[in-house]
Each structure stands twice: as structure tokens, then as C-alpha cells.
Amino acid sequence: MSHPLDNLGDDIRDHIERETQENIERGMSPEEARAAALRKFGNVTRVMEETRAVWISVWLEQLLQDIRYGVRGLRHNPGFAAVVVLTLAMAIGMNTAVFSLVNAILVRPLPYPDPDRLVWLGNYNRFFKAEMVSSPDYVDWKDQAASFAGIVAYGTGGYTLASAEGAGHHVLADVTTDFWDISGARPVLGRFFGPEDRDGIVLSDELFEREFRRDPDVVGQSVTVNGRAVTVLGVLPKGFRFLLPTSFGLQTGNAREIEGYIPNPVVWQHPSRGRNVSIQSVVAKLKPGISIERARSELAGIQARIAGENPEARYDAQSLRVTPLQEKLAASARPALLVLFAAVSFVLLIACANIANLLLARGAARQKEIAIRIAIGAGRARVIRQFLGENLALALFGGTLGLLLARLAAPVIMTLAPPSLPRLGETTIDGRVLLFALAATLGTGFIFGITPAILLRRSKAYEVLKQGGRTSSAGSAGLPLRRLLVAAELALALVLLIGAGLMVKSFWRMNARPPGFDPERILALQVPLSGPKYRAVAQQRRFAEEMLERVEQGPGVEAASVLAQGQLRGSGTAPHNPNVASLSSAQVMHLPHVTFSTVSSGFDRVMGLRVVRGRWLAESEPGPAIVINESMAHEVFGEGDAVGKHLGLGDNVDDPATRASIIGVVSDLKYSRLDAPAEPEVYIPYQLSSSFLGMTVMVRTATDATAMAPAIRSAIASVDRTQPVAEVKTLEQALADSIAPRRFNLYLLGTFATSALLLALIGIYGVIAYGVAQRTQEIGVRIALGAQRSQVLWLVLREGMTLAAAGITVGLAAAFALTRLMTSLLYDVKPTDPSTYAAVAAVLAATALAASCKPALKAAWVDPASTLRQE
């Protein structure tokens, strides 16, 4: 805000400086020279500052008067005010609710000491598609790196925890002792484990309450973790959550709720595994003043020395990653959240365009009032300020109601959001969200508030007064701008509709099922065998055989099988380079990422696998035999027949004990993740497996699988009640959970696109109806002179379709450029899919035509006689 006296103030300051310099040249001290100059010009400066204060006070008082006047005017037109306020409330509420989610996940700092110094370290593994570190590398990094105040090695996974209260399956993290300093945690009971502790556990507050009923005497007691006795050392405070990116065997990019912490084995023994076996995940804390680039450079130098000293280790110079922890946690959610935030911002822009159209219409109706005010001496600036005051009042009402809607919508969004979304529980309306809502309110108030000013600038008061009560041209000045706004609305709506259409098509293709696969009647139960009783493979197999026998005897069970490696949780894909007897060692190294699944003979009947060539596994095979899927056959054997070929399951391809014959090829089947293509897979009979821990029991039922879950759980528990059954769900639910983030994106984007479409249709209806009202006399004259009503109908419809064509053309071009940003959100659909573009454009054109029909019919049935009498 500038003031006429500002330049004068600069001139006075220049005079004071020159006078001070002259006084010094006359022999005065600097202090005396400055005081004399101020006495000479002080009165002028004081008057100037007092005048500026009075001017600001008057300006604010006039602005408050304009706002009060605008509120009084809105009371006389409650319908108009209600439409504007509700439209704004919907748009600002949507934006605030989505921003609260963006704020919690992407913006708000992590709730730990010095969160900006926490980083994720690792060497990128192209098989696991994650950054992993070998135990020897971790020890060397910790000993040699000077850039870090602490380095934590950890792993997360499912563990069986048994106590006097019973056994249960829980997610635990094994961490090194630096974790406690980095996390800033303090125990509320007991203590944390140190380097000397090998068999201890620290409980989260949730686990302390759920399993031990907050009994303080549990500290010091012994519990069993995976069959190993450990001591409860301490309990963490309520609300403490340290989010760790998932590590080995778990889907990367998501955060897991950690229920307890146990010592990482690196704490008490030097790692014995080779440097090519990466099983550790690492988080570190930078020392103050150390940049990520410096830390990365230091680690790269250490890694180069390690590579030189260990020529057998395979290091890729480009694989080293040093990433801020907050960025790593939000990596999987960032693209979707940014796309959704952009989409909801489009809705806000469309709402602003709609309100601007309403204000243009209202401003046109008030042109005579404005012209009279200008004629009697009101300046245009004062009139424009009055409009801005009215619109600011509307914006504040709409923003306040929108904030209330956001508070109601945020819990709904959190309910729809997938549990894997990191920091979801931190979503709230905090100060940052309130500032965003205020900025959105004031910004939208200004955006749609300048439109009457544009209309006022183009109008001439004497022309408006000269027209008297006629309306033939009084409101025509704003009509081109209104048409432009409607075309922009349609273009933005088209972009959102195409984005939603692409996601709908992706979702449909994800859920496409092969013949014979009916996940609704398949129940999946996790049985993580643990304890010394099941260390021997023979005991594991005996448990599996007895369990399958008892499950299959249950009423309503059609087939049952076991699947080792826990595929349903995304934790069982084991990337290996299978040894194929007919390939050279060089070719073997370039074989694909393969999933090895240990199954029993009934797996094909449970899953509905279709045998393409050969046969499925029998109860007993004369020799080592395996079955592969079509993707594996194509990747390894190309167009040749894989049946009869051999594949080595061990390190030595010529070892007869691990050399298996391929007896069949089955169809590809996605039973782990719907949003990922089927990968090469090898089905190994459990008789050949060297380990059978962490199995999933798959049961096909004749009726509702969920209703049969208790009976199946009882059958499994009857074999050994010390082994918990976890994650009981139908395969359909497991598959649905695998695409929960995509479903969440679809719900929100679909809601935004639908809202944008409705707003755009209201806009096109309003501008066509307004145009008809402005041209009523013209239309009456046309009909009186012989124009056919069909011609009038076509005249109005053509105007609506012209607007639609302009919006669709611009929208298609914008969508072609912008939908490329959502490539990572799509599955088996290109962002420029022509069928989606054509379908959405056709739907938008049809709805625009429908919105134009009512005004067109009204125009076609204008009574020329009554219209001419009004003239």
C-alpha cells in the first residue's frame, strides 16, 4: 500500500543527511551535526508521519465501512449470497482437507530431535528395489564415517511373541543402540537395551496396554520372541512412534507401525556374512553443519576403499543413496498427493470462475447504481474498493464454513486412506493449515472480486444513465468475459475428468481376473512357525501335513494348500538368479527377478491355476520336480518348450540333489499385488524346501470364506496352540488391500472431477441463460420478423456448443501435457490413452448440450408481442 508522502519522506531524509554533512564541515561533531539537522527538519518529518498515520486510519475505516455496507447489501439478496458462500465453502473445504493431509505427510517436520539431520543410507539393490547394506559395510561405515552423530542398523518384520497371557503375531524392529539417541525416546518404565544386551525387548505403549494390561511388574519378566527367551527391559511413552521405512522382505516406501524393539545382532557380534549379502537398513543423523552432499562424498570414498580391499564384493558406484528420512518416508505417497492437491486446486479455480460469473451478472444489474454514484462524485477507486469489501465479506463467510467442512471431511479422508500412508495419524487442522485456509480465502476473494472492477473500468457512466431502464446493452460489457470464464471452467473440468477416467480404466484392468480364479472363496491365514520345536525342516513339514489334513476334513472346505514365504503380505518375493542347466554362467547372471514359492500339491485347485503345458505337481514325485509360470518360461526359454528342461535350485547347477526337472507350465496369476505385473515364478513342492517357516495357509471354501474362518482357525490351533494364526482375510480382501492407495486416489480424484463437472455445467447454464435474458428483446424481434423457433433454438444451442468446443479443445491440450505427471499412478494405461480422451470429451460435450437445452427452449418460446410491448 503506497502513500503520496512516501517520496516526500525520502526527500526529507536526503535533506537531513546533507545538512548533517554540512554541519560537520562547519566544525560540529557528528552528534551535534545530526541533532541540528533533525531540529531543522523535525517538524516536517513529524507532520508527514502524522499525516501518513491519519491516512492509513481513514483508509482502514473506509474499508470497514465498505465491508459493513456489503454485508447489509447481501442481506437483501440472500439467495445470491448463499450460492456464493456454499460454492466457496465446498471448494475451500476440499482444499483445506487435502492440504491437511499434504501438510502431515510432506510438509510438517518429523517429530524427532533435529529431524532435518536424519537421513536414510543404503546401496540400491535392483532385485529388491530397495536400498540395503551388508553387515560388514555397516560396521565399516560406523567406524570410519565422521559425518554422522549416530548410525542405526535395523530390520522390521513379524515376530511371534508369547507370554503368560498367550501368543500373538507382532511387528517388531531390531535396532542398534544408537537408535535411542537418534529417536530422542525416553522410557517411562525400565530402561533401554545397551551394547551388552542380547536378549531384551522394549515395548511400545500400545503393546504394553494390549498384551500386558499396563502391568508395571512386566518389566524384568521373561517373554518368548520366536521361541527365544528375552527380558522386558522397558516401556516407551504413549504416543511415541518412530517411522522406519520398511526393510528387507517388505514393500519399500511404506512405514510400519512398530510394536516393540529388540537388539539388532550387529550389536554383539561382528558380522560373518559376506559383503554381497545385504540385509540391513540404515538411518543416520548428520553432525551439525554437515551437508548431505558432504556425507555422500565421504561414504563414496569409504565404499571405494572397501571395494579395493574386497575384490570379490560387487559394488556399483552409482548405487549409493543418502536421502533425507522425511523424503524417504513420503516417497511413495508424494506423487499421488501432489496430483490430488493440483486436482483440488483446479476445483477451487473453477469455483472462482463460477463466482466471478455470478458477480459479473450482479454487477451488470447494478450498473445504473454505480453510474449514479460516480455521477454524484464517488471516485472509481472508492467504488472498486466497495466491491472488494463486499467480496471479501463473502470470502470470509465461505472460508469459515469451508474450514468447518474441512474438519468434518478430514476424518472421512483418513478413514478412506490406506494404512500404509506414512504419518496418516498426524493429520490435523494445525496453525499451518489455518494459514493456508486464510490465504485461500483472501486469495479467492481477490480473484473473483476483481471481475466487477474490470466491468466498471470498461463502462461509461453517461452511457448507462442515457440507456434509462433498457437492458439491451447495459449488461453486454461483461458477457465476453463470462464466456471466457466458462470455457476455462470446462477446460479445467475436462483435465480432471480425463485424469479420473484414466484411473478408472487402470482400476478396471487391475481387477481383471483369469479364468478359474475366484478370490472371494479363498481364505488366507498366516502361520509363522517359530521356536526350537520347529527348527528342523522335518518338524516343519510334519506340522504342515497334519494341519492340511485337519483343515481339509472341515465341512465346506473344497481344497487347502500351503504357500511358504508369505506372498500375500508382499514379503516373500525372493530374487534369485536360477541356475538353468542349458545356459552358460554368463547367461545365468542376467536371468530375471524370480519369485520362488514353496507350495503343496493342492495349490493349483485352491488358486484355479490353468496348466498350459505338461502337468501340475503330484503328491509324490519320482525325482526333484518343479512347475513354472508362463512369464518364467518366456523370460528364460523364449519360444522353446520349457517342459523337460532342468533348473538348479542351489549354487551348483550340476548337483543332482538340487537339480530339478520342469514338469509343467501354468498360467500367470497375480495373487500378491494387483497393481504389479505377474513376475516369473517357480513353484517348488514343499518336500524340496530347505525351510518352511512363515507359511500362508490357502483354503478354498464352498460357501462364504469369512464365515468359515473360526472353524479353520480352530483346526489349525488343534495341531499346536502355541503357534498364533495372524492376518486372517479372504484373498479378495488381501488383493483389495494391495491396491488401497490407488483406490484412495481414485475416490478423491473422482470426487474432485465430479464436483468440477457440476460447477462447470452450472457455469455454462448460467452464462447461456444470462445471454438469453439479455437478448430477449432481440429474439422477440427476430420471431416477429419471421424467424422460425427452430432457428432460435439452434442459435442458442450453437452458442453453448461453441463454448463447450473451445473448453474441450483447450482442455484436451492441457490434459495431454498434465496427465503425464500421473504416470506412476496408472497401471497398464498410457497417460495419453485416446479412448479415454475421446470418451470424456464426448461426455462433457453431451452434458454441455443438456445444460444449454433449457435456456434454448426458453428462448425459442419467447412471446414477441409481450416483448415488444415491454420495449
Beta strands, then each sheet from edge to edge (+ up, - down):
strand 1: 118-125
strand 2: 130-134
strand 3: 148-163
strand 4: 166-175
strand 5: 189-190
strand 6: 200-203
strand 7: 222-225
strand 8: 228-235
strand 9: 260-263
strand 10: 278-286
strand 11: 320-324
strand 12: 522-527
strand 13: 557-564
strand 14: 579-580
strand 15: 595-599
strand 16: 611-614
strand 17: 625-629
strand 18: 646-648
strand 19: 659-666
strand 20: 681-685
strand 21: 695-701
strand 22: 726-730
sheet 1: 5+ 8- 6- 9+ 4+ 3- 10+ 1- 2+
sheet 2: 5+ 8- 6- 9+ 4+ 3- 10+ 1- 11+
sheet 3: 5+ 8- 6- 9+ 4+ 3- 7+
sheet 4: 13+ 21- 12+ 22-
sheet 5: 14+ 18- 19+ 16-
sheet 6: 14+ 18- 19+ 17+ 20- 15-
end
